[in-house]
Amino acid sequence: PFGHSATMSFVLDSMGFDAMVINRAHGDIKEEFRKTQNLEFIWKPESTSSPSFNMTTHMLAWKLYDIPNTCGPDWFVCEKFDFERPVSIPISDDNIDERTSTLLGQYKEKAKLYRHNHVLIPLGDDFKYKTADMTRKIFTQYEKMFSYINNNYAKHKVLIKFSTLKEYFDGMKSTENLKLPEYKGDFFTYCDEGDQYWSGYFTTRPFFKGLTRSAQAILRTGEILASLTRSYSSYDSSSWEKWYQALELARQNIGLFQHHDGITGTARKHVVVDYGQRLSSALSSVVSISTEMIQRLMAENKEKTATYIWTMEGPEVYTTLPHPKPISIASSTKNEEGGAAIVLFNSLAHSRDEIMSLLLHDSTIIVDVVDSNGDFVNAQIDPVFVDGKIQEGKMMLHFKAKVDPLGCTTYFILPSSSSSSLTTKSTVKLSDGDSKDFTNKYWTVEKYSRSSGVELSNSQYELSIGEDGLLKSVTLSGGSMVAINQEFMTYSTHRSGAYLFLPNGPATKLDRKPTAIRVVQGPLVSEVVSTASTPVLEFAIRLKEEAKQSKTLEVSSVVDLREFENTELIVRFNTDIKNDQVIYTDSNGLDMRKREYDSTKPIQGNYYPITQALYVEGMVWGTVVRLNIMSHQAHGAASLSTGAVEIMLDRRLGQDDGKGLGQPVHDNIPTPIPLWFIFEAGEGSAPQRLSTSVLSSWYSVNYPLFSMIPQMGAEEYKKTHRKTVKPMAPLPDDMEIITLSPRGQHGDETILRIGYGETVPPPVTNLFQSHDAMQLQDFQDMTMSMIREEKRTLAPFGISTALVTLVGSFPSSSSSSSS
């Protein structure tokens, strides 16, 4: 909102708009556009090669959108025509000739900035028309002047009227031989004066930036489950009404937070509280109905259906996030064998082979994990640490899971009683304390010397981790080694606010001294976790061993700035990748934008937003290496020196920056901030795009498998419920379902949006072909906004939208129980 993403032109065009007005661009850009009559242009997104995308764009000429900044070049003349201001001059019969001539003088000067004779004059401001009296006063003053101007056309050669944007753009486009310039790019980072770059809001209040991403992921899961449940006719009218209304309320609450002072973190404190409560409510309500929809999909015997619970719990209050729920697999009666079923739902349009993690309540029971065919699967159990000590009675279970596209799959966790078990206990090392204090009959804990550091590896990476628990280097499977000197650092400030990042100078290294470091290693998951006092409470480096996940290195922090003042916390990775101070940041997830360091700008002017990912690439010992960094929430990021990447994690600020909030930022919350690294070596990475494998990994980590435990014994569940549901075949690797959502409470129409890369989507009718015979009975191409039907010629890298009717039918009982 403060600065403009190139994705905005793409989205509005896809929704059926053909023109737009923008304002928040750097003052230097506006000055150049005024000089060259380029304030109106065709804004073409770089994300698609389609020639049909032609968004006519009008940029306001000066700083703001109020009357003093929009009537003409002289602010002091124009403010006198804002009839709400004390300095305004009321229009009378005695002064109307002079006042209209003065006003038209400004309008005519403004007209010189454009390539035609139509002039757009906004008449408004924030909170401008709050009362009928003020609205009437402004309207009557201008109506009097307009009437006088039009009645004296011979003198002024001007026709003027109250109008709409459509009338303006229609008039502009009717100009003969009008040729507008084309513009490709965006308008970041916004600066309205001096060194006041609006790059602070990229990070402000990161907790809520993460909470809305989690809530949106759950909402998407609920919408897809609702579409599937309806297509299989697995519902009754009263349940459907409840589900749809919950989805609709969640959409409204999550949508409300996308306000330009919501997602940005720039709202007043009491409004932030309201946002947080709405987001938490949205998440919890959709989880509740999602478990009910899974109940309908999986029930084969309608007389005996299980109740499902989510394997996470919370958020209990808006300042907490969902966290693992302890699950018991012990038998509840003497006649039961014990064990539990777990149902996994995959909201993505691709098969997923991933490591699933669950918190178990019974650390005294060694368990096996069995798939729906009765085969053992690889599993690992880890101790659970609280305050640096192993917690009695709990353990973390990891196992390899496979789930079909938009499908459900059941696994069974059983007390181990077989020599065929594929469950392994992890090894544990601690850097501090007497390891004997933590050793019991189930876990043997070794002690290691911090000075020797730690080596962690899987099939893709070998990590060197220093005595401070931070990354030092990564060796790739092909042999290339990338040096990484990781640092936590802080910027001090006395001017930064919610919007603006105004550091006092370069960042200084944070002297973080871990109180403890633990190393947990196993065949599926290995990690190094360091704990310390504020501001970085916990830092973890985690590797997994699975085909896709093994390429993803998780680097996550839990940060807490509540004991600090005027502090902006960053993590910096100093690598030997020769990137020439260039990073590529995502444009709202649609494409990547090249960001070159500009030595003429201050630090804050070289910060750019990331909402999905960034990457740096360059030579390392003769090999081209690309480091992709994927995020969960939005951040500000920069490359201030060759090979260095820094990401802002949180901000605590003791003053307002004068841009409209009127408050400091003091409501910090302990915030988990996960980042995921993927290294790609050699030529072949897509230029200025995330590779298909990286994009697929981003979807996997941000839209995790939705896992539920049926409240029924494992053996009884096997006899009365489906083990799998398989609605569709996988989409091509560079396609993903963005939306699959009921259009309304009544009827059977479903909204289907598909994002795609180089592979242009085939006819929608080809997408749903699978074991469970999901059929598409009807479809029509629509604008992205669903307002009207529209058939477009699709080009690579875009989003297609259709209105479809899906009908599914389950296979016979025998096939469902064996599939």
KABEL-V680290 format. One record per residue. N is the residue number from 1. RES is the residue in three letters. PHI is phi as a letter, one per 30 degrees, with the letter a starting at -180 (999 if undefined). Layout:
n=N res=RES phi=PHI
n=N res=RES phi=PHI
This chain:
n=1 res=PRO phi=999
n=2 res=PHE phi=c
n=3 res=GLY phi=j
n=4 res=HIS phi=b
n=5 res=SER phi=d
n=6 res=ALA phi=d
n=7 res=THR phi=d
n=8 res=MET phi=d
n=9 res=SER phi=d
n=10 res=PHE phi=d
n=11 res=VAL phi=d
n=12 res=LEU phi=d
n=13 res=ASP phi=d
n=14 res=SER phi=d
n=15 res=MET phi=d
n=16 res=GLY phi=j
n=17 res=PHE phi=d
n=18 res=ASP phi=b
n=19 res=ALA phi=a
n=20 res=MET phi=a
n=21 res=VAL phi=c
n=22 res=ILE phi=b
n=23 res=ASN phi=b
n=24 res=ARG phi=d
n=25 res=ALA phi=b
n=26 res=HIS phi=e
n=27 res=GLY phi=e
n=28 res=ASP phi=d
n=29 res=ILE phi=d
n=30 res=LYS phi=d
n=31 res=GLU phi=d
n=32 res=GLU phi=d
n=33 res=PHE phi=d
n=34 res=ARG phi=d
n=35 res=LYS phi=d
n=36 res=THR phi=c
n=37 res=GLN phi=h
n=38 res=ASN phi=c
n=39 res=LEU phi=d
n=40 res=GLU phi=b
n=41 res=PHE phi=a
n=42 res=ILE phi=c
n=43 res=TRP phi=c
n=44 res=LYS phi=c
n=45 res=PRO phi=d
n=46 res=GLU phi=d
n=47 res=SER phi=d
n=48 res=THR phi=b
n=49 res=SER phi=c
n=50 res=SER phi=d
n=51 res=PRO phi=d
n=52 res=SER phi=d
n=53 res=PHE phi=d
n=54 res=ASN phi=b
n=55 res=MET phi=c
n=56 res=THR phi=d
n=57 res=THR phi=b
n=58 res=HIS phi=c
n=59 res=MET phi=c
n=60 res=LEU phi=d
n=61 res=ALA phi=d
n=62 res=TRP phi=b
n=63 res=LYS phi=d
n=64 res=LEU phi=b
n=65 res=TYR phi=c
n=66 res=ASP phi=d
n=67 res=ILE phi=d
n=68 res=PRO phi=d
n=69 res=ASN phi=c
n=70 res=THR phi=b
n=71 res=CYS phi=d
n=72 res=GLY phi=l
n=73 res=PRO phi=d
n=74 res=ASP phi=c
n=75 res=TRP phi=e
n=76 res=PHE phi=d
n=77 res=VAL phi=d
n=78 res=CYS phi=d
n=79 res=GLU phi=d
n=80 res=LYS phi=d
n=81 res=PHE phi=c
n=82 res=ASP phi=c
n=83 res=PHE phi=d
n=84 res=GLU phi=c
n=85 res=ARG phi=d
n=86 res=PRO phi=d
n=87 res=VAL phi=d
n=88 res=SER phi=d
n=89 res=ILE phi=c
n=90 res=PRO phi=e
n=91 res=ILE phi=d
n=92 res=SER phi=b
n=93 res=ASP phi=d
n=94 res=ASP phi=d
n=95 res=ASN phi=c
n=96 res=ILE phi=d
n=97 res=ASP phi=d
n=98 res=GLU phi=d
n=99 res=ARG phi=d
n=100 res=THR phi=d
n=101 res=SER phi=d
n=102 res=THR phi=d
n=103 res=LEU phi=d
n=104 res=LEU phi=d
n=105 res=GLY phi=e
n=106 res=GLN phi=d
n=107 res=TYR phi=d
n=108 res=LYS phi=d
n=109 res=GLU phi=d
n=110 res=LYS phi=d
n=111 res=ALA phi=d
n=112 res=LYS phi=d
n=113 res=LEU phi=d
n=114 res=TYR phi=b
n=115 res=ARG phi=c
n=116 res=HIS phi=a
n=117 res=ASN phi=c
n=118 res=HIS phi=c
n=119 res=VAL phi=b
n=120 res=LEU phi=c
n=121 res=ILE phi=b
n=122 res=PRO phi=d
n=123 res=LEU phi=b
n=124 res=GLY phi=a
n=125 res=ASP phi=a
n=126 res=ASP phi=e
n=127 res=PHE phi=i
n=128 res=LYS phi=d
n=129 res=TYR phi=c
n=130 res=LYS phi=d
n=131 res=THR phi=b
n=132 res=ALA phi=d
n=133 res=ASP phi=d
n=134 res=MET phi=d
n=135 res=THR phi=d
n=136 res=ARG phi=d
n=137 res=LYS phi=d
n=138 res=ILE phi=d
n=139 res=PHE phi=d
n=140 res=THR phi=d
n=141 res=GLN phi=d
n=142 res=TYR phi=d
n=143 res=GLU phi=d
n=144 res=LYS phi=d
n=145 res=MET phi=d
n=146 res=PHE phi=d
n=147 res=SER phi=d
n=148 res=TYR phi=d
n=149 res=ILE phi=d
n=150 res=ASN phi=d
n=151 res=ASN phi=d
n=152 res=ASN phi=c
n=153 res=TYR phi=e
n=154 res=ALA phi=e
n=155 res=LYS phi=d
n=156 res=HIS phi=c
n=157 res=LYS phi=h
n=158 res=VAL phi=b
n=159 res=LEU phi=c
n=160 res=ILE phi=b
n=161 res=LYS phi=a
n=162 res=PHE phi=d
n=163 res=SER phi=b
n=164 res=THR phi=b
n=165 res=LEU phi=d
n=166 res=LYS phi=d
n=167 res=GLU phi=d
n=168 res=TYR phi=d
n=169 res=PHE phi=d
n=170 res=ASP phi=d
n=171 res=GLY phi=d
n=172 res=MET phi=d
n=173 res=LYS phi=d
n=174 res=SER phi=d
n=175 res=THR phi=d
n=176 res=GLU phi=d
n=177 res=ASN phi=h
n=178 res=LEU phi=d
n=179 res=LYS phi=b
n=180 res=LEU phi=c
n=181 res=PRO phi=d
n=182 res=GLU phi=c
n=183 res=TYR phi=b
n=184 res=LYS phi=b
n=185 res=GLY phi=k
n=186 res=ASP phi=b
n=187 res=PHE phi=b
n=188 res=PHE phi=c
n=189 res=THR phi=c
n=190 res=TYR phi=d
n=191 res=CYS phi=b
n=192 res=ASP phi=c
n=193 res=GLU phi=a
n=194 res=GLY phi=h
n=195 res=ASP phi=c
n=196 res=GLN phi=d
n=197 res=TYR phi=d
n=198 res=TRP phi=d
n=199 res=SER phi=c
n=200 res=GLY phi=d
n=201 res=TYR phi=d
n=202 res=PHE phi=e
n=203 res=THR phi=c
n=204 res=THR phi=e
n=205 res=ARG phi=h
n=206 res=PRO phi=d
n=207 res=PHE phi=e
n=208 res=PHE phi=d
n=209 res=LYS phi=d
n=210 res=GLY phi=d
n=211 res=LEU phi=d
n=212 res=THR phi=d
n=213 res=ARG phi=d
n=214 res=SER phi=d
n=215 res=ALA phi=d
n=216 res=GLN phi=d
n=217 res=ALA phi=d
n=218 res=ILE phi=d
n=219 res=LEU phi=d
n=220 res=ARG phi=d
n=221 res=THR phi=e
n=222 res=GLY phi=d
n=223 res=GLU phi=d
n=224 res=ILE phi=d
n=225 res=LEU phi=d
n=226 res=ALA phi=d
n=227 res=SER phi=d
n=228 res=LEU phi=d
n=229 res=THR phi=d
n=230 res=ARG phi=d
n=231 res=SER phi=d
n=232 res=TYR phi=c
n=233 res=SER phi=h
n=234 res=SER phi=c
n=235 res=TYR phi=a
n=236 res=ASP phi=c
n=237 res=SER phi=d
n=238 res=SER phi=d
n=239 res=SER phi=d
n=240 res=TRP phi=d
n=241 res=GLU phi=d
n=242 res=LYS phi=d
n=243 res=TRP phi=d
n=244 res=TYR phi=d
n=245 res=GLN phi=d
n=246 res=ALA phi=d
n=247 res=LEU phi=d
n=248 res=GLU phi=d
n=249 res=LEU phi=d
n=250 res=ALA phi=d
n=251 res=ARG phi=e
n=252 res=GLN phi=d
n=253 res=ASN phi=d
n=254 res=ILE phi=d
n=255 res=GLY phi=d
n=256 res=LEU phi=d
n=257 res=PHE phi=d
n=258 res=GLN phi=d
n=259 res=HIS phi=e
n=260 res=HIS phi=d
n=261 res=ASP phi=c
n=262 res=GLY phi=c
n=263 res=ILE phi=e
n=264 res=THR phi=d
n=265 res=GLY phi=i
n=266 res=THR phi=c
n=267 res=ALA phi=d
n=268 res=ARG phi=d
n=269 res=LYS phi=e
n=270 res=HIS phi=d
n=271 res=VAL phi=d
n=272 res=VAL phi=d
n=273 res=VAL phi=e
n=274 res=ASP phi=d
n=275 res=TYR phi=e
n=276 res=GLY phi=d
n=277 res=GLN phi=d
n=278 res=ARG phi=d
n=279 res=LEU phi=d
n=280 res=SER phi=d
n=281 res=SER phi=d
n=282 res=ALA phi=d
n=283 res=LEU phi=d
n=284 res=SER phi=d
n=285 res=SER phi=d
n=286 res=VAL phi=d
n=287 res=VAL phi=e
n=288 res=SER phi=e
n=289 res=ILE phi=d
n=290 res=SER phi=d
n=291 res=THR phi=d
n=292 res=GLU phi=d
n=293 res=MET phi=d
n=294 res=ILE phi=d
n=295 res=GLN phi=e
n=296 res=ARG phi=d
n=297 res=LEU phi=d
n=298 res=MET phi=c
n=299 res=ALA phi=d
n=300 res=GLU phi=c
n=301 res=ASN phi=c
n=302 res=LYS phi=d
n=303 res=GLU phi=d
n=304 res=LYS phi=b
n=305 res=THR phi=c
n=306 res=ALA phi=d
n=307 res=THR phi=c
n=308 res=TYR phi=c
n=309 res=ILE phi=b
n=310 res=TRP phi=d
n=311 res=THR phi=d
n=312 res=MET phi=c
n=313 res=GLU phi=b
n=314 res=GLY phi=j
n=315 res=PRO phi=d
n=316 res=GLU phi=d
n=317 res=VAL phi=b
n=318 res=TYR phi=d
n=319 res=THR phi=c
n=320 res=THR phi=b
n=321 res=LEU phi=c
n=322 res=PRO phi=e
n=323 res=HIS phi=b
n=324 res=PRO phi=e
n=325 res=LYS phi=c
n=326 res=PRO phi=d
n=327 res=ILE phi=c
n=328 res=SER phi=c
n=329 res=ILE phi=c
n=330 res=ALA phi=d
n=331 res=SER phi=d
n=332 res=SER phi=d
n=333 res=THR phi=b
n=334 res=LYS phi=d
n=335 res=ASN phi=d
n=336 res=GLU phi=c
n=337 res=GLU phi=d
n=338 res=GLY phi=i
n=339 res=GLY phi=j
n=340 res=ALA phi=b
n=341 res=ALA phi=c
n=342 res=ILE phi=b
n=343 res=VAL phi=c
n=344 res=LEU phi=c
n=345 res=PHE phi=c
n=346 res=ASN phi=c
n=347 res=SER phi=d
n=348 res=LEU phi=c
n=349 res=ALA phi=c
n=350 res=HIS phi=b
n=351 res=SER phi=d
n=352 res=ARG phi=b
n=353 res=ASP phi=c
n=354 res=GLU phi=b
n=355 res=ILE phi=c
n=356 res=MET phi=c
n=357 res=SER phi=b
n=358 res=LEU phi=b
n=359 res=LEU phi=c
n=360 res=LEU phi=c
n=361 res=HIS phi=d
n=362 res=ASP phi=c
n=363 res=SER phi=d
n=364 res=THR phi=d
n=365 res=ILE phi=c
n=366 res=ILE phi=d
n=367 res=VAL phi=c
n=368 res=ASP phi=c
n=369 res=VAL phi=c
n=370 res=VAL phi=b
n=371 res=ASP phi=d
n=372 res=SER phi=d
n=373 res=ASN phi=c
n=374 res=GLY phi=i
n=375 res=ASP phi=c
n=376 res=PHE phi=d
n=377 res=VAL phi=b
n=378 res=ASN phi=d
n=379 res=ALA phi=b
n=380 res=GLN phi=b
n=381 res=ILE phi=c
n=382 res=ASP phi=b
n=383 res=PRO phi=d
n=384 res=VAL phi=c
n=385 res=PHE phi=c
n=386 res=VAL phi=b
n=387 res=ASP phi=h
n=388 res=GLY phi=i
n=389 res=LYS phi=b
n=390 res=ILE phi=d
n=391 res=GLN phi=d
n=392 res=GLU phi=d
n=393 res=GLY phi=i
n=394 res=LYS phi=b
n=395 res=MET phi=a
n=396 res=MET phi=c
n=397 res=LEU phi=c
n=398 res=HIS phi=c
n=399 res=PHE phi=b
n=400 res=LYS phi=d
n=401 res=ALA phi=b
n=402 res=LYS phi=b
n=403 res=VAL phi=b
n=404 res=ASP phi=d
n=405 res=PRO phi=e
n=406 res=LEU phi=h
n=407 res=GLY phi=c
n=408 res=CYS phi=c
n=409 res=THR phi=b
n=410 res=THR phi=c
n=411 res=TYR phi=c
n=412 res=PHE phi=b
n=413 res=ILE phi=c
n=414 res=LEU phi=b
n=415 res=PRO phi=e
n=416 res=SER phi=d
n=417 res=SER phi=b
n=418 res=SER phi=b
n=419 res=SER phi=d
n=420 res=SER phi=d
n=421 res=SER phi=e
n=422 res=LEU phi=c
n=423 res=THR phi=c
n=424 res=THR phi=b
n=425 res=LYS phi=d
n=426 res=SER phi=d
n=427 res=THR phi=c
n=428 res=VAL phi=b
n=429 res=LYS phi=b
n=430 res=LEU phi=b
n=431 res=SER phi=d
n=432 res=ASP phi=b
n=433 res=GLY phi=i
n=434 res=ASP phi=d
n=435 res=SER phi=d
n=436 res=LYS phi=d
n=437 res=ASP phi=d
n=438 res=PHE phi=c
n=439 res=THR phi=c
n=440 res=ASN phi=b
n=441 res=LYS phi=d
n=442 res=TYR phi=c
n=443 res=TRP phi=b
n=444 res=THR phi=c
n=445 res=VAL phi=c
n=446 res=GLU phi=c
n=447 res=LYS phi=c
n=448 res=TYR phi=b
n=449 res=SER phi=d
n=450 res=ARG phi=d
n=451 res=SER phi=d
n=452 res=SER phi=d
n=453 res=GLY phi=i
n=454 res=VAL phi=b
n=455 res=GLU phi=c
n=456 res=LEU phi=b
n=457 res=SER phi=a
n=458 res=ASN phi=b
n=459 res=SER phi=d
n=460 res=GLN phi=c
n=461 res=TYR phi=b
n=462 res=GLU phi=c
n=463 res=LEU phi=c
n=464 res=SER phi=c
n=465 res=ILE phi=b
n=466 res=GLY phi=d
n=467 res=GLU phi=d
n=468 res=ASP phi=c
n=469 res=GLY phi=i
n=470 res=LEU phi=c
n=471 res=LEU phi=d
n=472 res=LYS phi=c
n=473 res=SER phi=a
n=474 res=VAL phi=b
n=475 res=THR phi=c
n=476 res=LEU phi=d
n=477 res=SER phi=d
n=478 res=GLY phi=d
n=479 res=GLY phi=j
n=480 res=SER phi=d
n=481 res=MET phi=c
n=482 res=VAL phi=c
n=483 res=ALA phi=d
n=484 res=ILE phi=b
n=485 res=ASN phi=c
n=486 res=GLN phi=d
n=487 res=GLU phi=b
n=488 res=PHE phi=c
n=489 res=MET phi=b
n=490 res=THR phi=b
n=491 res=TYR phi=c
n=492 res=SER phi=c
n=493 res=THR phi=a
n=494 res=HIS phi=b
n=495 res=ARG phi=b
n=496 res=SER phi=e
n=497 res=GLY phi=b
n=498 res=ALA phi=e
n=499 res=TYR phi=d
n=500 res=LEU phi=c
n=501 res=PHE phi=c
n=502 res=LEU phi=b
n=503 res=PRO phi=d
n=504 res=ASN phi=d
n=505 res=GLY phi=l
n=506 res=PRO phi=d
n=507 res=ALA phi=d
n=508 res=THR phi=c
n=509 res=LYS phi=d
n=510 res=LEU phi=d
n=511 res=ASP phi=d
n=512 res=ARG phi=d
n=513 res=LYS phi=c
n=514 res=PRO phi=d
n=515 res=THR phi=d
n=516 res=ALA phi=a
n=517 res=ILE phi=b
n=518 res=ARG phi=b
n=519 res=VAL phi=b
n=520 res=VAL phi=c
n=521 res=GLN phi=b
n=522 res=GLY phi=a
n=523 res=PRO phi=d
n=524 res=LEU phi=c
n=525 res=VAL phi=b
n=526 res=SER phi=b
n=527 res=GLU phi=a
n=528 res=VAL phi=b
n=529 res=VAL phi=b
n=530 res=SER phi=c
n=531 res=THR phi=c
n=532 res=ALA phi=a
n=533 res=SER phi=d
n=534 res=THR phi=e
n=535 res=PRO phi=c
n=536 res=VAL phi=c
n=537 res=LEU phi=d
n=538 res=GLU phi=b
n=539 res=PHE phi=b
n=540 res=ALA phi=b
n=541 res=ILE phi=c
n=542 res=ARG phi=b
n=543 res=LEU phi=c
n=544 res=LYS phi=b
n=545 res=GLU phi=c
n=546 res=GLU phi=a
n=547 res=ALA phi=e
n=548 res=LYS phi=d
n=549 res=GLN phi=d
n=550 res=SER phi=d
n=551 res=LYS phi=d
n=552 res=THR phi=c
n=553 res=LEU phi=c
n=554 res=GLU phi=d
n=555 res=VAL phi=b
n=556 res=SER phi=b
n=557 res=SER phi=b
n=558 res=VAL phi=c
n=559 res=VAL phi=c
n=560 res=ASP phi=b
n=561 res=LEU phi=c
n=562 res=ARG phi=d
n=563 res=GLU phi=c
n=564 res=PHE phi=c
n=565 res=GLU phi=b
n=566 res=ASN phi=h
n=567 res=THR phi=b
n=568 res=GLU phi=b
n=569 res=LEU phi=c
n=570 res=ILE phi=b
n=571 res=VAL phi=c
n=572 res=ARG phi=b
n=573 res=PHE phi=c
n=574 res=ASN phi=c
n=575 res=THR phi=c
n=576 res=ASP phi=c
n=577 res=ILE phi=d
n=578 res=LYS phi=d
n=579 res=ASN phi=c
n=580 res=ASP phi=h
n=581 res=GLN phi=h
n=582 res=VAL phi=c
n=583 res=ILE phi=b
n=584 res=TYR phi=c
n=585 res=THR phi=c
n=586 res=ASP phi=d
n=587 res=SER phi=c
n=588 res=ASN phi=h
n=589 res=GLY phi=i
n=590 res=LEU phi=c
n=591 res=ASP phi=a
n=592 res=MET phi=c
n=593 res=ARG phi=c
n=594 res=LYS phi=d
n=595 res=ARG phi=b
n=596 res=GLU phi=c
n=597 res=TYR phi=d
n=598 res=ASP phi=c
n=599 res=SER phi=d
n=600 res=THR phi=d
n=601 res=LYS phi=c
n=602 res=PRO phi=d
n=603 res=ILE phi=e
n=604 res=GLN phi=d
n=605 res=GLY phi=d
n=606 res=ASN phi=c
n=607 res=TYR phi=c
n=608 res=TYR phi=b
n=609 res=PRO phi=d
n=610 res=ILE phi=b
n=611 res=THR phi=c
n=612 res=GLN phi=b
n=613 res=ALA phi=a
n=614 res=LEU phi=b
n=615 res=TYR phi=b
n=616 res=VAL phi=b
n=617 res=GLU phi=b
n=618 res=GLY phi=l
n=619 res=MET phi=d
n=620 res=VAL phi=b
n=621 res=TRP phi=h
n=622 res=GLY phi=i
n=623 res=THR phi=b
n=624 res=VAL phi=d
n=625 res=VAL phi=b
n=626 res=ARG phi=c
n=627 res=LEU phi=c
n=628 res=ASN phi=c
n=629 res=ILE phi=b
n=630 res=MET phi=c
n=631 res=SER phi=b
n=632 res=HIS phi=c
n=633 res=GLN phi=c
n=634 res=ALA phi=d
n=635 res=HIS phi=b
n=636 res=GLY phi=c
n=637 res=ALA phi=b
n=638 res=ALA phi=a
n=639 res=SER phi=b
n=640 res=LEU phi=c
n=641 res=SER phi=a
n=642 res=THR phi=e
n=643 res=GLY phi=i
n=644 res=ALA phi=c
n=645 res=VAL phi=b
n=646 res=GLU phi=b
n=647 res=ILE phi=b
n=648 res=MET phi=d
n=649 res=LEU phi=c
n=650 res=ASP phi=a
n=651 res=ARG phi=b
n=652 res=ARG phi=b
n=653 res=LEU phi=b
n=654 res=GLY phi=c
n=655 res=GLN phi=b
n=656 res=ASP phi=d
n=657 res=ASP phi=c
n=658 res=GLY phi=i
n=659 res=LYS phi=c
n=660 res=GLY phi=k
n=661 res=LEU phi=d
n=662 res=GLY phi=i
n=663 res=GLN phi=b
n=664 res=PRO phi=d
n=665 res=VAL phi=c
n=666 res=HIS phi=b
n=667 res=ASP phi=c
n=668 res=ASN phi=d
n=669 res=ILE phi=b
n=670 res=PRO phi=e
n=671 res=THR phi=b
n=672 res=PRO phi=d
n=673 res=ILE phi=b
n=674 res=PRO phi=d
n=675 res=LEU phi=b
n=676 res=TRP phi=b
n=677 res=PHE phi=c
n=678 res=ILE phi=b
n=679 res=PHE phi=c
n=680 res=GLU phi=b
n=681 res=ALA phi=c
n=682 res=GLY phi=j
n=683 res=GLU phi=d
n=684 res=GLY phi=j
n=685 res=SER phi=d
n=686 res=ALA phi=d
n=687 res=PRO phi=d
n=688 res=GLN phi=h
n=689 res=ARG phi=b
n=690 res=LEU phi=d
n=691 res=SER phi=d
n=692 res=THR phi=e
n=693 res=SER phi=d
n=694 res=VAL phi=d
n=695 res=LEU phi=d
n=696 res=SER phi=d
n=697 res=SER phi=d
n=698 res=TRP phi=d
n=699 res=TYR phi=d
n=700 res=SER phi=d
n=701 res=VAL phi=d
n=702 res=ASN phi=c
n=703 res=TYR phi=b
n=704 res=PRO phi=d
n=705 res=LEU phi=e
n=706 res=PHE phi=c
n=707 res=SER phi=c
n=708 res=MET phi=b
n=709 res=ILE phi=c
n=710 res=PRO phi=d
n=711 res=GLN phi=d
n=712 res=MET phi=a
n=713 res=GLY phi=e
n=714 res=ALA phi=e
n=715 res=GLU phi=d
n=716 res=GLU phi=d
n=717 res=TYR phi=d
n=718 res=LYS phi=e
n=719 res=LYS phi=d
n=720 res=THR phi=b
n=721 res=HIS phi=b
n=722 res=ARG phi=d
n=723 res=LYS phi=c
n=724 res=THR phi=b
n=725 res=VAL phi=b
n=726 res=LYS phi=b
n=727 res=PRO phi=d
n=728 res=MET phi=a
n=729 res=ALA phi=d
n=730 res=PRO phi=d
n=731 res=LEU phi=d
n=732 res=PRO phi=e
n=733 res=ASP phi=e
n=734 res=ASP phi=c
n=735 res=MET phi=b
n=736 res=GLU phi=a
n=737 res=ILE phi=d
n=738 res=ILE phi=d
n=739 res=THR phi=b
n=740 res=LEU phi=b
n=741 res=SER phi=b
n=742 res=PRO phi=e
n=743 res=ARG phi=d
n=744 res=GLY phi=a
n=745 res=GLN phi=d
n=746 res=HIS phi=c
n=747 res=GLY phi=i
n=748 res=ASP phi=b
n=749 res=GLU phi=d
n=750 res=THR phi=b
n=751 res=ILE phi=d
n=752 res=LEU phi=b
n=753 res=ARG phi=c
n=754 res=ILE phi=b
n=755 res=GLY phi=c
n=756 res=TYR phi=b
n=757 res=GLY phi=c
n=758 res=GLU phi=d
n=759 res=THR phi=d
n=760 res=VAL phi=d
n=761 res=PRO phi=e
n=762 res=PRO phi=d
n=763 res=PRO phi=e
n=764 res=VAL phi=e
n=765 res=THR phi=d
n=766 res=ASN phi=d
n=767 res=LEU phi=d
n=768 res=PHE phi=c
n=769 res=GLN phi=b
n=770 res=SER phi=a
n=771 res=HIS phi=d
n=772 res=ASP phi=c
n=773 res=ALA phi=h
n=774 res=MET phi=d
n=775 res=GLN phi=c
n=776 res=LEU phi=c
n=777 res=GLN phi=d
n=778 res=ASP phi=a
n=779 res=PHE phi=a
n=780 res=GLN phi=b
n=781 res=ASP phi=d
n=782 res=MET phi=b
n=783 res=THR phi=d
n=784 res=MET phi=e
n=785 res=SER phi=d
n=786 res=MET phi=i
n=787 res=ILE phi=d
n=788 res=ARG phi=b
n=789 res=GLU phi=d
n=790 res=GLU phi=a
n=791 res=LYS phi=c
n=792 res=ARG phi=c
n=793 res=THR phi=d
n=794 res=LEU phi=d
n=795 res=ALA phi=b
n=796 res=PRO phi=e
n=797 res=PHE phi=i
n=798 res=GLY phi=a
n=799 res=ILE phi=b
n=800 res=SER phi=c
n=801 res=THR phi=b
n=802 res=ALA phi=b
n=803 res=LEU phi=c
n=804 res=VAL phi=b
n=805 res=THR phi=b
n=806 res=LEU phi=c
n=807 res=VAL phi=b
n=808 res=GLY phi=c
n=809 res=SER phi=b
n=810 res=PHE phi=d
n=811 res=PRO phi=d
n=812 res=SER phi=d
n=813 res=SER phi=e
n=814 res=SER phi=d
n=815 res=SER phi=d
n=816 res=SER phi=d
n=817 res=SER phi=d
n=818 res=SER phi=c
n=819 res=SER phi=d
